[in-house]
């Protein structure tokens, strides 16, 4: 089944390459039934990128190095630094400086002097994209907002960003506050490797508990990619795991998305989309394209395409397969995952080269009788990372032994060793092997000795002339 999927994928790619007219996608638009044929022109955004979250491999890009304003996607780095550089339970007191934000800013609604834990502030900041909360995080971590912004720039540089500069902690427009889709993907990938951040990024709602100045407040995420509701129909993505929206007149509509499916984790960045809805549609197109590039399988599924077949000796002559026995693969530790996720082309190579990635050791003689389910040996798979996985090679059927078949010498010895009687029982095999056969050998040797001795005597016996028979003339 897997091989058919791989071949279908490759065949489809060949067909589209040869028969799809040049520029057809650009002219005809995007086909949701074929997400694998995505082109840059199918996206409304100015800049975009899609990467594998585990490896960092770039799967798709559209002007990924164009300088863009990130708007509130900036808060990805702000929240990450809050989680890694601060203490979750530390009490943060809201200052007047933290509340000094433009009137049109998105905000949590914090009050000067209000006291909350850093964890609460981080969740609230990410869920409702509060600029006031971002400033509170900055002061909690670095003491002052400028010091925190300096930390952000140093962190981005350390992550590998080469075209990024932050001017504030929240992303409100500033001409000197910019990044690229590629750099933001690097930041988001680093953030999503943090377990606590993943929980924050995927939160659909959060309740701020009652504090010294405010009663409890229920908050709902602004990220329609992860919120399943009638309002978000067509924008919700069932595999989405985060992460952050952003919007400003100068930045357009921005969205950093993440999703996981069947062992594949992706991160997408969409900058400067034309509308709120289009940033989600562009993101879904990118994620669907990414998932279309991968195949998920397992060692058992790969093995099943070319299973081990051994030949059993001493099988019953009525055996329909004449002693051929297929071995099934059974994982010894069922809790250990053996999922393999890679591209379709790479998967085909896996199928063809499984023998080079495994070691087979047989532990049972290939001789009937064999019972179904009997372990005949082991197959060990050595992944590029992690510990080896061991599988049992199990008989897929029973193979009956041939009737009246003489036992092997090993079987005779085994029977003798297991016999409780110290004196072996008299059997035909015993008499033949230990009495008749040795006696026949001795008689044969005596016969040969006598024959050789007789030849030697005949050679030594020479006829002599009798003098009485001589006469002279």
C-alpha positions in Angstrom: 0.0 0.0 0.0 2.8 2.4 0.9 4.6 1.6 -2.3 1.5 2.4 -4.3 1.3 5.8 -2.5 4.9 6.5 -3.2 4.7 5.6 -6.9 1.4 7.6 -7.3 3.1 10.6 -5.8 6.1 10.4 -8.1 3.9 9.7 -11.2 1.7 12.7 -10.4 4.8 14.9 -10.2 6.0 13.6 -13.5 2.6 14.2 -15.2 2.2 17.7 -13.9 5.7 18.5 -15.1 5.0 17.3 -18.6 1.4 18.1 -19.2 0.6 21.2 -17.1 1.0 24.2 -19.4 3.5 26.8 -18.3 1.9 29.4 -16.2 -1.3 27.4 -15.8 -1.3 27.7 -12.0 -0.7 31.4 -12.1 -3.5 31.9 -14.6 -6.0 29.4 -13.2 -5.3 30.0 -9.5 -5.0 27.6 -6.6 -6.5 24.1 -6.7 -7.3 22.9 -3.1 -7.5 19.3 -4.4 -3.8 19.5 -5.3 -2.0 21.3 -2.5 1.3 19.9 -3.8 1.2 22.3 -6.8 1.4 25.5 -4.8 3.1 28.5 -6.4 4.1 31.9 -5.0 1.4 33.6 -7.1 -1.3 31.6 -5.2 -0.5 33.5 -2.1 -1.8 37.0 -1.4 1.0 37.9 1.0 4.2 39.8 0.0 6.6 37.4 1.8 6.2 33.8 3.1 8.2 30.8 4.1 7.5 27.2 5.2 10.0 25.1 7.1 10.2 21.7 8.7 10.0 22.4 12.5 12.3 19.5 13.4 15.1 20.0 10.8 14.7 23.6 9.8 14.6 22.5 6.1 12.9 25.1 3.9 10.0 23.5 2.0 8.5 26.6 0.3 9.4 30.3 0.1 8.1 33.5 -1.5 10.5 36.5 -1.2 11.6 35.2 2.2 14.4 37.7 2.6 12.4 40.8 2.0 12.4 43.2 4.9 9.0 43.4 6.5 7.3 44.8 9.6 6.4 41.9 11.9 3.7 43.7 14.0 2.6 41.6 17.0 4.4 38.4 15.8 7.2 40.1 17.7 5.6 38.8 20.9 6.8 35.3 20.0 10.3 36.3 21.1 9.0 38.4 24.0 7.1 35.4 25.4 10.0 33.0 24.8 12.4 35.3 26.7 9.9 35.7 29.5 9.6 31.9 29.9 13.3 31.2 29.7 14.8 34.3 31.4 12.2 34.9 34.1 10.5 33.0 36.9 6.9 31.9 36.1 5.7 32.5 39.7 7.4 35.8 40.2 5.0 38.7 40.9 5.0 41.4 38.3 3.7 44.9 39.3 2.3 46.9 36.4 4.2 50.2 36.0 3.1 53.4 34.4 5.9 52.9 31.8 4.5 49.5 30.9 1.1 51.2 30.2 2.7 54.0 28.0 1.5 52.5 24.7 -0.3 54.2 21.7 -4.1 54.5 22.1 -4.8 52.2 19.2 -2.7 49.4 20.7 -4.1 46.0 21.5 -4.1 45.5 25.2 -5.0 43.2 28.1 -6.5 46.0 30.1 -3.9 46.1 33.0 -4.0 48.8 35.6 -1.0 50.5 37.1 -0.1 48.9 40.4 -1.9 45.6 39.5 0.1 42.5 40.5 0.1 39.3 38.5 2.4 36.3 38.1 4.7 36.3 35.1 3.0 33.2 33.8 -0.4 34.9 33.8 1.1 37.9 32.0 2.7 35.7 29.3 -0.5 33.8 28.6 -2.6 37.0 28.5 -0.1 38.7 26.2 0.0 35.9 23.7 -3.7 35.1 23.7 -5.1 38.7 23.3 -1.8 40.2 21.9 -1.6 42.8 24.6 1.1 45.4 24.1 0.8 46.4 27.8 1.5 42.8 28.8 4.6 42.7 26.5 6.0 45.7 28.4 5.3 44.1 31.8 7.3 41.0 30.6 10.1 43.2 29.5 10.4 44.9 32.8 10.1 41.6 34.7 13.0 40.1 32.8 15.4 43.0 32.3 14.3 45.7 34.7 13.6 48.2 31.9 12.0 48.0 28.5 15.1 49.3 26.6 17.3 46.7 28.3 14.9 44.0 27.3 14.8 45.2 23.6 18.6 45.0 23.6 18.2 41.4 24.9 15.8 40.6 22.1 18.3 41.8 19.4 21.1 39.8 21.0 18.9 36.7 21.2 17.8 37.0 17.6 21.4 37.3 16.5 22.3 34.3 18.6 19.5 32.2 17.0 21.0 33.0 13.5 18.8 35.9 12.4 20.8 38.2 10.0 18.2 40.8 8.9 16.3 41.5 12.1 16.1 44.5 14.4 13.6 45.2 17.2 12.8 48.6 18.6 10.2 47.6 21.1 8.9 44.5 22.9 5.4 44.3 21.4 5.7 45.0 17.6 3.8 48.3 17.3 5.0 50.0 14.1 8.4 51.6 14.1 10.5 52.2 11.0 13.5 50.6 12.8 11.5 47.5 13.9 11.8 44.9 11.1 12.6 41.3 10.2 12.2 38.8 7.4 10.0 35.8 6.9 13.2 33.6 7.1 14.4 35.2 10.3 10.9 35.0 11.9 10.7 31.3 11.0 14.0 30.8 12.8 12.7 32.6 15.9 9.4 30.6 15.8 11.2 27.3 15.4 13.4 28.0 18.4 10.4 29.0 20.5 8.4 25.9 19.5 11.2 23.7 20.8 10.4 25.0 24.3 7.7 22.8 25.9 6.2 25.7 28.0 6.1 28.0 25.0 4.2 25.3 22.9 1.5 25.2 25.6 1.2 29.0 25.5 1.2 29.2 21.7 -1.5 26.6 21.4 -3.8 27.9 24.2 -7.3 28.8 22.8 -8.4 30.6 26.0 -7.1 31.6 29.4 -8.5 32.9 32.7 -6.7 35.6 34.5 -7.3 34.9 38.2 -8.5 37.6 40.6 -5.7 39.9 41.8 -5.2 42.9 44.0 -7.0 45.2 41.6 -9.1 43.2 39.2 -11.6 40.3 39.3 -10.9 37.2 37.2 -11.1 37.7 33.4 -11.7 35.1 30.7 -9.6 35.6 27.5 -10.0 34.1 24.1 -7.3 33.7 21.5 -7.1 36.1 18.5 -5.6 33.3 16.4 -8.5 32.0 14.4 -6.2 29.2 13.0 -6.5 27.3 16.3 -10.0 28.3 17.5 -12.8 26.1 16.1 -16.0 28.2 15.9 -18.7 29.1 13.4 -17.1 32.5 13.0 -13.8 30.8 12.0 -15.3 28.4 9.5 -12.8 27.9 6.7 -10.0 29.5 8.7 -9.7 27.0 11.5 -7.1 24.3 10.8 -7.5 21.0 12.6 -3.7 20.3 12.8 -2.7 23.8 13.9 -0.7 24.1 17.1 -0.1 27.9 17.2 1.5 30.4 17.2 0.8 34.2 16.8 -1.0 36.8 14.7 0.0 40.4 13.9 -1.5 43.4 12.2 -0.8 47.0 11.5 -1.5 49.3 8.6 2.2 49.4 7.8 2.7 45.7 8.3 -0.5 44.4 6.7 -1.9 41.1 8.1 0.7 38.7 9.5 0.5 35.2 10.8 3.1 32.8 12.1 1.5 29.3 12.1 2.5 25.9 13.2 0.9 22.4 12.7 1.7 18.8 13.3 0.3 15.7 11.5 1.5 12.1 11.4 4.9 12.9 12.8 5.5 15.9 10.6 5.8 19.4 12.3 5.7 22.5 10.2 6.2 26.3 10.8 4.9 28.9 8.4 5.3 32.6 8.2 3.0 35.0 6.2 3.9 38.7 6.1 1.8 41.5 4.7 -1.2 39.6 3.5 -4.0 41.6 1.9 -6.8 40.8 4.3 -7.4 39.1 7.7 -9.0 36.1 6.0 -6.2 35.8 3.4 -3.4 35.5 6.0 -5.2 32.4 7.3 -5.9 31.0 3.8 -2.3 31.6 2.8 -1.2 29.8 5.9 -3.4 26.8 5.3 -2.1 26.6 1.7 1.4 26.5 3.0 0.7 23.9 5.6 -1.2 21.6 3.2 1.6 21.9 0.7 4.1 20.9 3.4 2.2 17.9 4.5 1.7 16.8 0.9 5.5 16.5 0.6 5.8 13.8 3.3 5.0 10.1 3.7 4.6 8.6 7.2 5.3 4.8 7.6 7.0 2.4 9.9 9.6 -0.4 9.8 6.9 -3.0 9.9 5.2 -1.5 6.9 8.4 -1.2 4.9 9.3 -4.8 5.8 5.9 -6.1 4.7 6.7 -5.0 1.1 9.6 -7.4 0.9 9.4 -9.9 3.9 12.0 -12.6 4.7 11.2 -16.0 3.2 13.2 -19.0 4.4 13.2 -22.7 3.2 12.4 -25.3 5.8 13.9 -28.8 5.5 12.2 -32.1 6.5 8.8 -30.7 5.6 5.8 -32.9 4.9 5.6 -33.8 1.2 2.0 -32.6 1.2 3.0 -29.1 2.2 1.5 -26.8 -0.4 4.4 -24.3 -0.3 7.1 -27.1 -0.3 8.7 -25.8 2.9 8.8 -22.1 2.0 8.0 -20.0 5.1 7.3 -16.3 5.3 8.4 -14.6 8.5 6.3 -11.8 10.0 7.9 -8.9 11.9 6.8 -8.2 15.5 8.2 -5.4 17.6 9.6 -6.6 20.9 8.9 -3.4 22.8 5.5 -2.2 21.6 5.8 1.1 23.4 8.9 2.2 21.4 7.8 4.2 18.3 9.3 3.2 14.9 7.6 5.9 12.9 9.5 7.1 9.8 8.6 10.4 8.2 10.3 11.6 5.1 9.7 12.7 1.5 8.2 10.2 -1.0 11.4 10.0 -3.0 13.5 9.3 0.1 11.0 6.7 1.3 11.4 4.7 -1.9 15.1 4.6 -1.2 14.3 3.3 2.3 12.2 0.4 0.8 15.0 -0.6 -1.5 17.8 -0.4 1.1 16.2 -1.8 4.2 18.8 -4.6 4.4 21.6 -2.0 4.7 19.8 -0.5 7.7 19.1 -3.7 9.6 20.8 -6.8 10.9 19.1 -10.2 10.8 20.1 -13.1 13.1 18.4 -16.5 13.0 18.0 -18.4 16.3 16.0 -21.4 15.3 17.0 -24.3 12.9 15.2 -24.2 9.5 13.8 -27.7 10.0 10.2 -29.0 10.4 8.2 -29.1 12.5 7.6 -25.3 12.8 4.6 -23.9 14.7 2.8 -20.7 13.6 4.0 -17.8 15.8 7.3 -19.5 16.6 10.2 -17.0 16.8 12.8 -17.9 14.2 15.2 -15.0 14.8 15.5 -11.2 15.2 15.8 -8.2 13.0 17.5 -5.1 14.4 17.0 -1.7 12.9 19.6 1.0 13.5 18.2 4.5 13.1 20.4 7.5 12.4 19.5 8.8 15.8 18.4 7.0 18.9 18.7 3.4 20.1 18.3 0.3 17.9 14.9 -1.3 17.6 14.6 -5.1 17.8 11.9 -7.1 16.1 11.1 -10.8 16.3 11.0 -12.7 13.0 7.9 -14.9 13.6 6.6 -17.9 11.5 3.5 -16.9 9.6 2.2 -20.5 9.4 2.9 -24.0 10.7 5.1 -26.5 8.7 4.5 -30.2 9.5 7.4 -32.6 9.6 7.7 -35.5 7.1 6.5 -38.8 8.5 9.0 -41.7 9.2 11.9 -39.4 8.7 15.1 -40.7 10.4 16.2 -38.4 13.2 19.4 -36.5 12.9 22.4 -37.3 15.0 21.8 -34.2 17.1 18.2 -35.3 17.7 19.5 -38.8 18.7 22.0 -37.3 21.1 19.3 -35.0 22.5 17.0 -37.9 23.1 19.7 -39.8 24.8 20.7 -36.9 27.0 17.1 -36.4 28.1 16.4 -40.1 28.7 16.1 -40.7 32.5 17.2 -44.4 32.0 21.0 -44.5 32.5 21.1 -47.4 30.0 20.0 -46.4 26.5 17.1 -48.2 25.2 17.7 -50.8 22.4 16.5 -49.3 19.2 17.2 -50.1 15.6 19.1 -46.8 15.2 21.2 -47.6 18.3 22.0 -51.1 17.2 22.8 -49.9 13.6 25.0 -47.0 14.6 26.8 -48.5 17.6 26.9 -52.3 16.8 26.2 -53.3 13.2 28.0 -50.4 11.5 31.2 -50.7 13.6 31.2 -54.6 13.2 30.8 -54.3 9.5 33.6 -51.8 9.3 35.9 -54.2 11.3 35.1 -57.2 9.1 35.8 -55.1 6.0 39.1 -54.0 7.4 40.1 -57.7 8.2 39.1 -58.7 4.6 41.2 -56.0 3.1 44.1 -56.9 5.3 44.0 -60.6 4.3 43.8 -59.7 0.6 46.8 -57.4 0.9 48.8 -60.1 2.8 48.1 -62.7 0.2 49.5 -60.5 -2.6 52.7 -59.9 -0.7 53.3 -63.7 -0.2 52.8 -64.4 -3.9 55.4 -61.9 -4.9 58.0 -63.4 -2.5 57.4 -67.1 -3.7 59.8 -67.6 -6.8 60.0 -71.0 -8.6 63.6 -72.7 -8.2 65.2 -75.0 -10.8 65.8 -78.7 -9.7 69.4 -79.8 -10.5 68.2 -83.3 -11.3 66.3 -82.1 -14.3 69.5 -80.6 -15.9 71.3 -82.6 -18.6 74.4 -82.0 -20.8 75.3 -83.1 -24.2 
